[in-house]
Amino acid sequence: MFRHEGLSCFGAGKDHDAHFWNSLIRQMILEGLVRKDIEEYGVLKVTDKGIDFTKKPKSFTIVLNNKFEDAVGDDEEAGDGNGEGAAADDKLFEMLKELRQKQAKKVNLVPWVIFLETSLQDMATLYPTTLQELEKCQGVSGAKARRYGKPFIELIARYVEENNIVKPDDFVMKSVVNKSGNKVYIIQQTDKKIPLETIAKNKGWKISELLEEMETIAASGTKLNLGYAIDEMLDEADQEEIIEYFKTCETSSLDVAQQELAEFDFNWEQLKIMRIKFLAEYGM
């Protein structure tokens, strides 16, 4: 699809490692050939410039990302298996995770309540250096940016300067129109206590996609009326058990949660919706 020196198409991808492809994707973002769709959780989409490039390809230089050899494992599974995008700058991503850990200790919260993994991924792709830019990252509202964002944008600003980073074009930072539309739709439907299956079906979503949308809303500080849906899925004792677990767990990984709560046999949807409730109650 895209061509560079020594590579005619993506079919030859097996000859290159993940580090190469992450570097290529970041370079393509900077070149304006693809963009990261914030509304759709980091899905990469070809721009008009990218389409023109496929019609008349030319070679360009790829600058490999710096590797961060001492990186610790992700504190969340990669999008719970739902295809969320990864960070373009792995080194900055790990630095942001370390900062999140420190900031969480200061306010006595588990780290992922400060900013979700997907929020840090956007920060390590978009390089926001102002609070206004930070708000463009998924799961970050104006209130959350003001409350927790200053040390993060300061770290990013230093990193950008020290590493001579070229920030993505302004189009990456533009507001996503449909994002607010989905938010209003979900709030209205849950206020009416419409079954989650119906809400998802009306939008053409899977339940997992609806819950991802809800989690982004909750992470940004907006409360959703999910009590009616949660009560259908879990009794009061089970709800309390999961909330108590989330109060102390260092990771928001639902795989880990299922393992550590194995005796209760909770499924993914039950844990996911309770994580959303937890974020809404403790995230701001």
C-alpha positions in Angstrom: 0.0 0.0 0.0 2.8 2.4 0.9 6.3 2.3 -0.4 9.7 3.3 0.9 13.3 2.5 0.0 13.7 -1.3 0.1 10.0 -2.1 0.7 7.4 -2.2 -2.0 4.4 -3.1 0.0 3.1 -4.2 3.4 3.2 -7.8 2.2 6.9 -7.7 3.1 6.2 -6.8 6.6 7.3 -10.2 8.0 10.9 -9.1 7.3 10.7 -6.3 9.8 10.0 -6.2 13.6 7.4 -4.2 15.6 9.9 -1.5 16.3 10.3 -0.8 12.6 6.6 -0.7 12.0 5.9 1.6 15.0 8.6 3.9 13.7 7.1 3.8 10.2 3.6 4.6 11.4 4.8 7.5 13.5 6.7 8.9 10.4 3.6 8.5 8.3 1.6 10.4 10.9 4.2 13.2 10.8 4.2 13.2 7.0 0.4 13.6 7.0 -0.2 10.3 5.2 -2.3 8.7 8.0 -4.0 10.1 11.0 -5.0 8.7 14.4 -8.8 8.8 14.8 -9.3 9.8 18.5 -13.0 9.0 18.4 -12.4 5.4 17.3 -9.8 4.7 20.0 -6.7 5.2 18.0 -7.7 3.6 14.6 -5.3 4.8 11.9 -7.0 6.2 8.8 -5.5 7.2 5.5 -5.7 11.0 4.8 -6.3 12.6 1.4 -2.5 13.1 1.2 -2.1 9.4 1.9 -4.4 8.5 -0.9 -2.5 10.7 -3.3 0.7 9.0 -2.1 -0.7 5.5 -3.0 -1.3 6.8 -6.5 2.1 8.3 -6.9 4.4 6.7 -4.2 7.9 8.0 -3.5 10.6 7.0 -1.0 11.2 8.9 2.3 13.5 8.5 5.2 12.3 6.6 8.3 13.8 7.7 11.6 13.5 4.7 14.0 12.0 5.5 17.4 14.3 5.4 20.4 13.9 2.1 22.3 13.3 2.1 26.0 15.0 -1.2 27.1 13.9 -1.0 30.7 10.2 -0.7 30.0 7.9 -2.5 32.4 4.9 -4.3 31.2 1.6 -2.5 30.4 -0.7 -2.0 33.3 -3.6 -2.7 31.1 -4.1 -5.3 28.4 -3.9 -3.7 24.9 -7.4 -2.4 24.7 -9.0 -5.5 26.3 -8.7 -7.1 23.0 -10.8 -4.5 21.2 -8.2 -3.0 19.0 -7.2 0.1 20.7 -4.1 1.8 19.3 -0.7 1.8 20.7 1.5 4.8 21.5 3.7 6.0 18.6 6.6 7.0 21.0 7.3 4.0 23.3 9.9 5.8 25.4 7.6 8.8 26.2 4.8 6.4 26.9 6.8 4.6 29.6 7.9 8.0 31.0 4.3 9.1 31.3 3.4 5.8 33.0 6.1 6.4 35.6 4.9 9.9 36.1 1.3 8.7 36.5 2.5 6.2 39.2 4.1 9.0 41.1 1.2 11.4 40.8 -1.2 8.6 41.9 0.7 8.0 45.1 0.5 11.7 45.9 -3.3 11.7 45.8 -3.7 8.1 47.1 -5.4 6.8 44.0 -4.6 3.7 41.8 -2.6 5.0 38.8 -5.2 4.2 36.1 -7.8 6.5 37.7 -5.5 9.5 37.0 -5.4 8.8 33.2 -6.3 5.6 31.4 -3.8 3.7 29.2 -5.5 5.0 26.1 -5.0 8.6 27.3 -1.3 8.1 27.8 -1.1 6.5 24.3 -2.6 9.6 22.8 -0.2 11.8 24.8 2.7 9.8 23.4 1.4 10.2 19.9 0.1 13.8 19.8 2.7 15.4 22.2 0.3 17.9 23.8 2.2 20.7 25.5 -0.8 22.8 26.7 -3.8 21.9 28.7 -6.0 22.8 25.7 -4.1 20.2 23.6 -4.3 17.7 26.4 -8.1 17.8 26.3 -7.9 16.4 22.7 -6.6 13.1 24.1 -9.4 10.6 24.6 -10.6 10.3 28.2 -9.3 13.7 29.2 -11.9 16.4 30.0 -11.1 20.0 30.7 -11.6 19.5 34.4 -9.3 16.4 34.4 -6.7 18.2 32.4 -6.7 21.1 34.9 -6.6 18.8 37.9 -3.9 16.3 36.8 -2.5 17.6 33.6 0.2 20.1 34.4 3.1 17.7 35.3 2.3 15.6 32.2 2.4 18.5 29.7 5.5 19.8 31.4 7.2 16.4 31.0 6.1 16.2 27.3 7.3 19.8 26.6 10.8 18.9 28.0 10.8 15.7 26.0 9.8 17.4 22.8 12.6 20.1 23.3 15.3 17.7 24.3 14.6 15.2 21.5 13.8 17.8 18.8 10.4 16.2 18.2 8.3 17.5 15.4 4.7 17.6 16.7 2.0 16.2 14.5 0.1 18.7 12.2 -2.8 20.7 13.7 -5.3 18.3 12.1 -4.5 15.7 14.7 -5.4 18.1 17.5 -8.8 19.2 16.0 -11.9 18.3 17.9 -13.8 15.3 16.7 -17.4 16.2 15.9 -18.9 12.8 16.3 -17.2 12.2 19.7 -19.5 14.7 21.5 -22.5 13.3 19.5 -21.8 9.8 20.8 -21.4 11.1 24.3 -24.8 12.9 24.3 -26.5 9.9 22.8 -25.1 7.5 25.4 -26.0 9.9 28.3 -29.6 10.3 27.0 -30.1 6.6 26.5 -28.8 5.6 29.9 -30.8 8.3 31.6 -33.9 6.7 30.0 -32.6 3.3 31.3 -32.6 1.8 27.8 -31.0 -1.7 27.8 -27.4 -1.7 26.8 -28.0 -4.2 24.0 -30.5 -1.8 22.5 -28.2 1.2 22.8 -25.4 -0.7 21.1 -27.7 -2.2 18.3 -29.1 1.3 17.4 -25.5 2.5 16.8 -24.4 -0.7 15.1 -21.9 -1.4 17.9 -21.0 -4.5 19.7 -21.5 -4.4 23.5 -17.7 -4.3 23.9 -17.6 -1.2 21.7 -20.4 0.5 23.7 -18.6 -0.2 27.0 -15.4 1.3 25.5 -17.3 4.5 24.6 -18.8 4.6 28.1 -15.4 4.1 29.7 -13.9 7.1 27.8 -16.9 9.2 29.0 -16.4 8.1 32.6 -12.7 8.6 32.5 -13.2 12.2 31.4 -15.2 12.9 34.5 -18.8 12.5 33.3 -21.1 10.2 35.4 -23.4 7.8 33.6 -26.6 6.4 35.0 -25.6 2.7 34.8 -27.1 1.5 38.0 -30.1 -0.2 36.3 -27.8 -2.1 33.9 -25.3 -3.1 36.7 -28.1 -4.4 38.9 -29.2 -6.7 36.1 -25.7 -8.1 35.8 -24.5 -8.3 39.4 -26.1 -8.5 42.8 -25.1 -5.9 45.5 -22.5 -8.2 47.2 -20.7 -8.9 43.9 -20.7 -5.2 43.1 -19.1 -4.4 46.4 -16.5 -7.1 45.9 -15.4 -5.7 42.6 -15.3 -2.1 43.8 -13.1 -3.1 46.8 -10.8 -4.9 44.4 -10.4 -1.9 42.1 -9.6 0.3 45.1 -6.3 -1.5 45.7 -5.3 -3.0 42.4 -2.3 -1.4 40.7 -3.4 -2.5 37.2 -6.8 -2.0 35.5 -6.2 -5.1 33.4 -9.4 -7.1 33.3 -7.4 -10.3 32.5 -5.6 -9.8 35.8 -8.9 -9.0 37.6 -10.5 -12.2 36.3 -7.6 -14.2 37.6 -7.5 -12.6 41.0 -11.2 -12.8 41.4 -11.4 -16.3 39.8 -13.5 -17.7 42.7 -16.4 -15.4 41.7 -16.3 -16.3 38.0 -17.0 -12.8 36.8 -17.1 -12.3 33.0 -15.5 -9.5 31.0 -18.6 -7.4 30.7 -19.3 -7.5 34.4 -15.8 -6.4 35.3 -15.8 -3.8 32.5 -19.0 -2.1 33.6 -17.8 -2.0 37.2 -14.6 -0.5 36.1 -16.6 2.2 34.4 -18.6 2.8 37.6 -15.4 2.9 39.6 -13.9 5.5 37.3 -17.0 7.6 37.5 -17.0 7.6 41.3 -13.3 7.9 42.0 -11.8 9.5 38.9 -12.5 13.2 39.7 
